[in-house]
Amino acid sequence: MLVVLGAVVVFLFAVIAVNQSAISIRFLAWQTPEWSVFWWLLLAFLSGLGLGLLAIVVLSAKQSLKQRQLRKDLELSNRELHRLRNLSLHD
């Protein structure tokens, strides 16, 4: 699977590298320097990859904290259940 993914990525880079037209991106009054389409696409890909990894790390940390809290609540509930089971009926 990893080999196939690597081959696809290499193929995509080869296809993108063929397109060497220089372009600049303009947004409102801001304009970028002229780079080839390959570099802009590579920058967009790496930015998306970085943002995706950052989102995974943040969501994973949130889930880990929630899981820790749920385990703590479960432990408290189990202690309470054990305490209630051991009470005598005549007390």
DOFIPA-593892 format. One record per residue (C-alpha): x, z, y; residue number from 1; residue in three letters. Coordinates in Angstrom, 3 decimals, padded with zeros to 6 digits, always signed. Layout:
BEGIN
+----------+----------+----------+-----+---------+
!        X !        Z !        Y ! num ! residuo !
+----------+----------+----------+-----+---------+
!        X !        Z !        Y ! NUM !     ALA !
...
+----------+----------+----------+-----+---------+
***
This chain:
BEGIN
+----------+----------+----------+-----+---------+
!        X !        Z !        Y ! num ! residuo !
+----------+----------+----------+-----+---------+
! +000.000 ! +000.000 ! +000.000 !   1 !     MET !
! +002.788 ! +000.929 ! +002.403 !   2 !     LEU !
! +004.620 ! -002.319 ! +001.617 !   3 !     VAL !
! +001.504 ! -004.372 ! +002.388 !   4 !     VAL !
! +000.978 ! -002.509 ! +005.660 !   5 !     LEU !
! +004.617 ! -003.092 ! +006.599 !   6 !     GLY !
! +004.325 ! -006.793 ! +005.800 !   7 !     ALA !
! +001.196 ! -007.091 ! +007.952 !   8 !     VAL !
! +002.907 ! -005.361 ! +010.876 !   9 !     VAL !
! +005.982 ! -007.605 ! +010.576 !  10 !     VAL !
! +003.737 ! -010.682 ! +010.398 !  11 !     PHE !
! +001.811 ! -009.587 ! +013.488 !  12 !     LEU !
! +005.012 ! -008.987 ! +015.429 !  13 !     PHE !
! +006.259 ! -012.435 ! +014.418 !  14 !     ALA !
! +003.023 ! -014.053 ! +015.594 !  15 !     VAL !
! +003.081 ! -012.148 ! +018.864 !  16 !     ILE !
! +006.775 ! -012.911 ! +019.463 !  17 !     ALA !
! +006.023 ! -016.634 ! +019.507 !  18 !     VAL !
! +003.962 ! -016.163 ! +022.666 !  19 !     ASN !
! +006.629 ! -015.750 ! +025.348 !  20 !     GLN !
! +004.580 ! -016.688 ! +028.423 !  21 !     SER !
! +005.436 ! -014.403 ! +031.333 !  22 !     ALA !
! +002.454 ! -012.683 ! +032.912 !  23 !     ILE !
! +001.847 ! -009.855 ! +035.335 !  24 !     SER !
! -001.176 ! -007.617 ! +035.298 !  25 !     ILE !
! -003.054 ! -007.028 ! +038.537 !  26 !     ARG !
! -005.422 ! -004.106 ! +039.049 !  27 !     PHE !
! -006.939 ! -003.762 ! +042.508 !  28 !     LEU !
! -003.907 ! -003.741 ! +044.838 !  29 !     ALA !
! -001.411 ! -002.789 ! +042.120 !  30 !     TRP !
! +000.586 ! -005.467 ! +040.312 !  31 !     GLN !
! +003.027 ! -005.092 ! +037.453 !  32 !     THR !
! +006.291 ! -006.965 ! +037.018 !  33 !     PRO !
! +006.191 ! -010.155 ! +034.966 !  34 !     GLU !
! +006.829 ! -009.581 ! +031.284 !  35 !     TRP !
! +006.140 ! -011.743 ! +028.290 !  36 !     SER !
! +002.804 ! -011.356 ! +026.521 !  37 !     VAL !
! +004.703 ! -009.952 ! +023.531 !  38 !     PHE !
! +005.977 ! -006.962 ! +025.508 !  39 !     TRP !
! +002.566 ! -006.252 ! +027.047 !  40 !     TRP !
! +000.904 ! -006.358 ! +023.637 !  41 !     LEU !
! +003.635 ! -004.210 ! +022.125 !  42 !     LEU !
! +003.233 ! -001.696 ! +024.951 !  43 !     LEU !
! -000.548 ! -001.642 ! +024.433 !  44 !     ALA !
! -000.113 ! -001.177 ! +020.671 !  45 !     PHE !
! +002.396 ! +001.654 ! +021.039 !  46 !     LEU !
! +000.274 ! +003.339 ! +023.715 !  47 !     SER !
! -002.758 ! +003.219 ! +021.449 !  48 !     GLY !
! -000.700 ! +004.511 ! +018.546 !  49 !     LEU !
! +000.609 ! +007.394 ! +020.642 !  50 !     GLY !
! -002.830 ! +008.301 ! +021.981 !  51 !     LEU !
! -004.277 ! +008.137 ! +018.473 !  52 !     GLY !
! -001.587 ! +010.451 ! +017.115 !  53 !     LEU !
! -002.109 ! +012.844 ! +020.023 !  54 !     LEU !
! -005.857 ! +012.899 ! +019.336 !  55 !     ALA !
! -005.218 ! +013.597 ! +015.652 !  56 !     ILE !
! -002.885 ! +016.481 ! +016.501 !  57 !     VAL !
! -005.382 ! +018.012 ! +018.951 !  58 !     VAL !
! -008.326 ! +017.662 ! +016.573 !  59 !     LEU !
! -006.281 ! +018.985 ! +013.671 !  60 !     SER !
! -005.242 ! +022.038 ! +015.686 !  61 !     ALA !
! -008.845 ! +022.703 ! +016.681 !  62 !     LYS !
! -009.972 ! +022.433 ! +013.068 !  63 !     GLN !
! -007.190 ! +024.735 ! +011.948 !  64 !     SER !
! -008.215 ! +027.384 ! +014.469 !  65 !     LEU !
! -011.858 ! +027.070 ! +013.462 !  66 !     LYS !
! -010.912 ! +027.341 ! +009.778 !  67 !     GLN !
! -008.875 ! +030.464 ! +010.501 !  68 !     ARG !
! -011.841 ! +032.046 ! +012.298 !  69 !     GLN !
! -014.205 ! +031.145 ! +009.456 !  70 !     LEU !
! -011.844 ! +032.670 ! +006.882 !  71 !     ARG !
! -011.661 ! +035.831 ! +008.958 !  72 !     LYS !
! -015.478 ! +035.982 ! +009.164 !  73 !     ASP !
! -015.752 ! +035.395 ! +005.421 !  74 !     LEU !
! -013.320 ! +038.198 ! +004.704 !  75 !     GLU !
! -015.303 ! +040.575 ! +006.919 !  76 !     LEU !
! -018.539 ! +039.544 ! +005.199 !  77 !     SER !
! -017.004 ! +040.057 ! +001.760 !  78 !     ASN !
! -015.794 ! +043.527 ! +002.751 !  79 !     ARG !
! -019.248 ! +044.422 ! +004.034 !  80 !     GLU !
! -020.876 ! +043.092 ! +000.869 !  81 !     LEU !
! -018.465 ! +045.076 ! -001.290 !  82 !     HIS !
! -019.158 ! +048.222 ! +000.754 !  83 !     ARG !
! -022.924 ! +047.739 ! +000.445 !  84 !     LEU !
! -022.732 ! +047.139 ! -003.299 !  85 !     ARG !
! -020.827 ! +050.373 ! -003.798 !  86 !     ASN !
! -023.292 ! +052.540 ! -001.927 !  87 !     LEU !
! -025.311 ! +054.812 ! -004.137 !  88 !     SER !
! -029.072 ! +054.429 ! -004.024 !  89 !     LEU !
! -029.605 ! +058.145 ! -003.394 !  90 !     HIS !
! -027.521 ! +058.416 ! -000.227 !  91 !     ASP !
+----------+----------+----------+-----+---------+
***
